[in-house]
Amino acid sequence: SPSRFTSFGAEDWSFGEGCDAVGVSASRDVAITGVVLHSALSVGEYHGWLAIYHGDREVSWQDVDYLVCPADLATSRGGSNFYVVVLDAPVVFRQGVVYDVVLYLQGPGTGRSGRGGQKATTAGDGCGGMVVFSFSESARDENGTCIEHGQIPALEFAVLPPGFKDLGDRRLQNTATPDRSQLQAHTFSI
């Protein structure tokens, strides 16, 4: 999805002070394949986790580990540098259902944060249609991320392949792991 933010703040976002979270819904069934983060702006190792919830039910959880090298900082100081957490298994977002995307990171420094957040963004689906992603406050946030500013600027998503809905409700209820190879030709990102 396009970034939900219109600009970037200074190097002011702290890691390790709580979870960053935002509510997300889509205007049609899509598979989320990745979560985009603002990259850290200090050299070092960053560790944490990323989870997706539907209400009280956890539908996806995975560790997040990445390393920021001096060369990475050279490209990020001038503007927008993102880090994409590729999900171990795509997660189906059902049309109109709100999911909480929750991130916890610890590391040696700060990062950029988005500013001028939008309640909705629109992305092409590659087939002449559009997908609208709507954003809302999440009660799971502990670090200040909200609609107007913070982390989790965008999602990577895939349009579900033809016939996916016919595979039965079981595959659409939770982590709904469609085969990643089915989705590759349909994946879009920022």
Disulfide bonds with the S-S distance in Angstrom:
none
